[in-house]
């Protein structure tokens, strides 16, 4: 998991009941922010050394870009992969100034009704050059079997939970709110912030939406989510159960007696890649 300011390599294991757990986990303070600042060679070598220490023969990359651009889109349900990709590229042409500079992840929404002629997706566009540099820099250290943006495993985590995952991300430059269940995205809203005070307004607005029933746990993540005073105001005004994005609470069985690995959000995201990668490291 290459976050904005850190990278975590997590090894996923499975117990006798085929339940996943984190078998090992190590982190360093190198992230996509450093990779976007110019010469990416040195930080990539640090990540490569970490993969080597973890003996990561096969790795699924999960990336939290410094900048990304979300877009909701509807597609004909009968599109094959090639036609779907062409449609996504067309959407990028309408949405971005230089679409050829971006790659995308497509995350499906839950279908509102069976038999619909259309399928709704969340498209997340992020820089191709950065991703290519990461792949080229890390392939000498480990075989890369897949790449995905950070939201993909967060949605995947909901497939391993009994309840919906309501996640409020509060970062200095953006705020986002998502609701996922059974490994599918139900709702997503993104807001680019021009000043920190907008995060509080966004949070209150979204928490009053129809997607969050009273008493539902809403998990808080992001740098601004560590501002206890602001979170206290949001909690009081919204009357919702706001809790930290705590891996040991969301999936306690993946940590504890099975492993000495620390329960971190990055390790939890690694578990969310299981629908796409049943073994290896993330």
N, C-alpha and C positions, 0 to 999 in steps of 0.2 A: 504494500500500500504506500504509494508516494503521495503524501499529503502536501499542503502548501509549505509547511516549515519543517517537516520531518518525514522520514521513511521507516516503515516497519516491515520486517520480513517475518511472516508467521507460517509455521508448519502445521497443517491440518491432519489430524489423525481420526480414526474411527474405532469405537469400542466394539465389543462382541455383539451388541445389538444394532450395529451400524449407525450409532449416534455420533455426530461429529464433536471433536473437542480440539483445543489448541495445544498441540504437543510441544511447541517451542515458539519463542517470540523474542526478537531483538529489534531495537530502534536506534537510529542516529538522527542528528539534527541537520538533515539535508532534505530539501523539498523542492516543489515545482517553482517556488519563488526564486530560489538560487539558480535553477535551470533556465529560467527566463531572463536572467540578468546578464547574459553574454556568453562567455566561454563555459560550456557545460561539461567539458572534459573532466575536470577535477572532481566535481560533485558526483558525476556518474561513476568514476573509479571508486569512490567511497561506497556507493551503493553496491557496485560490483564486488568489492571486498567483503561486504556484509553478506551477499548471496553466497560467496565462496565459503565464508565461515559457517554459514548455516547448511552447507552442502546441498544447496538447492539445485537439483538436476533439472527440474521442470518448474516453471514459474508462470502464474497468471498475474499480469500486471493490472493494478487498479490505480487510477490516477485522479487526483483532485487538482485540476488546472487552476492557475492563478486567475484566468478569465475563461468564462464559457457563456454560451448564449442559448437559452431554452426557447423552444417553439412547439406549440401544440399543432398537430396536423391530422387530417382525415385522409384515409386511403381506401381504395376499393379492396374489399376483403379477399378478392380472388387474385391479387397481384402475385406473380412469382418473385423470386429474390432479385433478379436482374431488373425487372420493371419497378420494383419497390425502391431499389437503389437509385434508379434514374429519377423517380419522383422526389426522393429526398434531396437529390442534387438540384433539382428544379426549385424546390422550396428554399434551398440555400441561396440560389441565385436571386430570389425575390427578397430575401431577408438580410443578406450580408453584402458588404461592399466588395470583398475579394473572396468569394466562396471557394475558390480553388485552394486557398490557404488553410482550409478547415477540414477535419474529419468529423464524423458524427456517431453517436450512439442512439439507437431507437428503442425506447422503453414502452411496451404496450400498456394501455389502460385496461382495466377490467371492462368487459363488454357489458353495455347497458341492457342488451337483450339478445337472445340467441337468434341466429338467422339473419342478423343485420347485414346489409350490403356493404357497410363501411366499418373500418376499424380505426380507432383513435390511438395515436402515438404521441409521446413526448420526444421530440428530437433535441439532442444536446450537442451543439457544435463547439469544438475546441481546437486549438492550433495543431495543424498537421506537422509543422516543422519540429515543435517540441517533442511530440510523440515519436516521430521518426528518429530524432536524436537519442531518445531514451532507449528505443528498441535496438538501434545500432550500437549504442554504448554498452548495453547489458547482455547482448547475445553471446559475447565471448565468455561470459561467466555462467550463463544458465540458458536452457532452451525455453523460449517464450512461447507458450501455447495459446495465449489470448490476451487481449487488452480491453479494458472497459473503464468508463468514467465512474467516479466514486458513488454516484447515486444508484447505479445498477445493483451493487451488493446490498445497499441499504434497503432497496425494495425486496431483494432476495431474502433478507433476514426475516421478513414477515411470513415467509413460507415455513419458518421454523418456530413460529410463535403461535400461541393459542389466541391471542388478541390482536387487534389492529395495531400497527406501528404508526403513531402520530409523531412527526418529527418537526420541530421548529429550529431552523438554523439561523443564527444571528451572528453575522460576520461584520467587520467594519465597512465593507464595500457592498454587501448584499444581504438580503434576508430571504428565506425560502421556507415554505410550509408544505409538507407532503403527508399523505395518508396512504398506507399500503396494507394489503391483506392477502394472504395465501399466495405470496410471491408476485402479486400484481399491483400496479399503481392505480389508486382510486382517484387521487386528487393531487395537483401540484400547482403551486403559485410561487412566482419569483419576483423580487423587487430590488432593483439596483438602488443603493443608498447614496445620497449626496451628502448627508450629514447623519451622525449617530442617532439623533432623536427620531428619525424616521423609522428606525427599527422597532421602537416601542409602539408607534402607531400601527405599523404593519402587523405586529404580533396581536394587538388587541382586535384589529379588524378581522384577521383570519380566525382567531379563536371564537369569534361570535358567528362564524359561518355554520351552515347546516351540517358540515362534515364532522364536527366535534360535539358529541353529546356531553352533557354535564356529568362530571365525575370521571370522564375518560382521562387516562394518563397521557400527558403530552410531554415528550422527551425534548430537552433543550440541549442544543449543541452549538459550538462556535465560540469565538473569542468574546463577543458581547454577552454571550450566555453566562459568562463567569461574573458579570456585574450583578452582584446579589441585590443591590439597591433597586436596580431597574427591574430585575425579575420579580422582586417583591411587589413593586407597583403593578406590574402586569398581572400577577397572581391575584392581587386584591381586587383589581378592576374587572377581571374576567371571571373570577370565581371558578377557575379551573385547577386541576391537579397537575401542576408543573413540576417535573422531576428531571434531574440530570440524565444525560445520555450515558447510562452506566451499564457496561457490558455484563458485570456480575449479577445485575438485577434482571436484565432482559433475557439472558441465557445463562443462568447459574450452572447448569450441567456441563457447560463447555469449559469450565474452569474448576478450580478447587482440587479435589482429591485426585483427579486424573492427571494433573499437570501442575508444574510450578510456574507456568506462564502467567504473567500479570494480565488482569482483565482490563484491557484498554479499548477505546472505540475503534482503533485501527485493527486490533485483533478480531473484534466483532464483525467488522466489514469483511475480513478474510472469510469468515464463516458464511457470509452472504453470497460468496462466489460459488458455493457448492453446487447450485443448480447447473452451473456451466463448467465447473471443474471439480470432479469428485476426488481428486488427489493432488498432491504436490504442494507448492508454497505460493503465497500471495504477497 
